[in-house]
Amino acid sequence: MRREGRLTGTAAAALASCLALAACSGGDGGNGTDGGAAADGPLTFWTPHVQPDRMAAQQEIAAEFTAETGIEVEVVAMAGADQDQALITGAASGDVPDVVLHAPDLSAWQSQGLVDSAAATSAIESLGADTFNQQALDFITIDDSYQAIPADGWVHLIAYRADLLEEAGIAVPTSLDELASAAQTIRADVGITGMAMGTQAGTPSATEAIESTFQQTGCELVQDGTVTFDSPECVQAAGNFATLADSSAAGPFDVLSARSAYLNGDAAFLLFSTHILDELAGLDADNPLTCDECADNEDFLMENTGFITVLDESNPAQYGTTLNYVIPEGANAEGASEFVEYMLSDGYSAMLGTAPEGRIPLRPGNADNPTEYLDAWGTLPMGGSDQSVADLYGDELVTSLGDGMNAVSRWGFGTEDAVLAGEAFAQNTLAEQLEALYSGTDPEQVVADMAAAVQSLQDELG
């Protein structure tokens, strides 16, 4: 649920300094080659999956690649928040990694010439562009060129208590209007929170919730350089958001308290990422099941939870994010491409298996079997158990989550508006305006103020 953002402030100054250093250094790479890694040296792979068990799994996959190809790989733990500055510094000295697993906002790297688009395009064409999730390809397309190779991602879904909806006579919602009405009814008639989601003003979780819900009405942040957030669709969404927030019986939520409310049995709906799947099954010791019924039946929530992976079939736009393999300019492009292609074929299932609940494949299959990797993903064990998504929730959810990834939509990504959208997201520009909405200010005025804040940011960015 993070975003690696545009280079601003200190990072921009560092870039200028690094470029000057590069000019003085003559561009000799840190591995003794002209401008990049040695073709015959080990590949360097930066991964944001830094947890010890995931690092061990990735090192094992890399070792299998080495055994098959003879190309050694050094797997380096590099949190997403640290990758921007580290790549800038490496580019200045000519010592860049060969592959980086990175979030979808590539506009800053691409605009600074840090990405080898030709290498990414070659890898995608070798694997087959039609074997990838089209939305994911759109995210990494800038200036009509691929800037990275899609790997995996997660999508927001809405978990709901099927038993409570049935008791209250509420049909499963199929639009934001229906969802807001259902949440309000639960709060009034059942006395518990209708919708648990990030609503705390000015926070990243509220920023995600805004983008996730507002898209359901067709609301757009910006289109073709014009801020469009004061549209009737956005006004409608703001009114629904206020209703959803007001359905809370416990005040504003952040992402952690929202999840806790659902696991405690105190909410009928939960807006969350696919990471909730292992937690609902009781596979995450850090987030135990605490509902009253769970004491006697640890499967109670799992048995009584349904999922909405695409809320409105007529407007399939779901918030989510993707991770992509980036080959930096100056890297060992040939070796890096071979490694990436391995990670998206022979090594794909093992890589997804490091955290299957949050790593849905963006290459569902290959030319011979279009769903091979999605099907395999559904059988991968979660949370250190021997149970998979398919085992716990059925094959239908596996297919549905694949459909959800096909509907992943992010404001501005894959367009010339990516920098503005990314910066508005990083600065929580919209979420900063939520207190006015909660205090009863007319939604039309709130979205007008939100639009003005985005416009101000656009003016600052130039």
Phi, psi and omega in degrees: 000034182240163177229133173268119198258187180294148178281117180226169171052242184300320182296322179294320178296320179297322179297315180300317179297318182293322179295323177295318178298320180297320181296323180284333186279345181083004173076014179287126185292157181295344180256016175085011178248167183279095172092008178182195184288152179291135183296332182258006179267176179292146174283147175250125183240116175270128179233137176278355178274085193264355181298143185307316182292324179286325176297317180298319180295319181292324177294325178293319178296318179297322179295324178292322175297318179297317180298327182277326188246341185083359180266120180281150181226130173260117180269119185245124176289122181215101180304146183306322182294341182262350188292322183303303184296321182295322180289322177300313181297317180295322180296326180295323182267354182081012181247083183255157173291164179270330179216138176232129173271114195225157178288172195285341184281098184254008187298320181292312180299317182294318183292337179263007176072028183266355187245134177271089182296323181297321180293319178297316180297318180299317181294317180295318180293326178294319179282333182106106182302328182284358176266359181259158171297122185296322178299318180296322176295322179297321181300324186258015176263119177229133183055040177064021180228143175290135179250352182197179181240118183300139181246290183202175180189184176225163183226148171293139169227166177249114174273140180220149178279099182300325181293320181290321178296320180295316180297325182273358180070032183255127176284155178297124184298147177232014176202166179293323176302312181294322179296315180297318179296318180296317180297319179296319179296317179300315181298317184284319189265327183259333175089009176244174179299133175285297181242125172259119179199169180294116180229359181292123184303138174078010184252156177301324181293325176289323177301315177297317182296323178298308182297323182295314185277319184297329179297338185292342178260000185091010179294134178238140179288312184205143179221125178051042176084356181253124177292124185240021188283355178263022182284161175303325179297323180286325176298315178301314181296322180297320177297318177294321180297319178298319179296317179298316180296322182288345179282358179285136175264005185227019180080191182296146179249149159257182186296325182287316181289330176296313178299316181299321180299319181289317181294337179272358180081017185257013179214146180270333179230150176219126172264116187204170176279174179294352176296347179289344188297316180287330181290320177296335179272004179073026184261001181244105183296335180283344180227074185289158175281124186236009179293153182304316183291337183293337180296324180265335182218100184293347178264008187303308182295319180298320181288336185248014178252131171251168184228137170253111180265334172227111186292309184242107183299334179280347179219069187286083179230106183243136176291139176188186177213162181230154171249144186222148175275119178255133173253108184292154173297131181095359178279172172284086189299320182294311179294320180297317179298320179296320179295314180299316180297325176293316182294341179252017177218266184298324182263006188295308184299320179295321179293315178297329183291350178293336177192069189301330182296338180240012184226076179277132186295137175262359168241089188299332182193198179231185184298326181281327182217097187298344180239018186303313186281326175294317178297317180295321179303320181296342181259358183286134181292142181253151168055034178075009179262187174252017183252138183254176174302316180295319179299316188276324188238351178096158181296333182297321179291324177303311178297318182296322179291326173298319177295322179298319178294329176293340182257006181301130182221133176230134181304122171084340185295138181079012178230176177289351179268008186299319182296314179298312180298317180295320180290322176298322178293312184296326182268003181054039186303316181285318183294337178294342184264005189288330182302323179297320178297318181290333183276000175104004176298140182304132181306327179297320178290322181297313181290330175297319178291322176297316180298320179296322178294320178293320179298319178299319179295319178298320179296322179295322182286339180078000000 
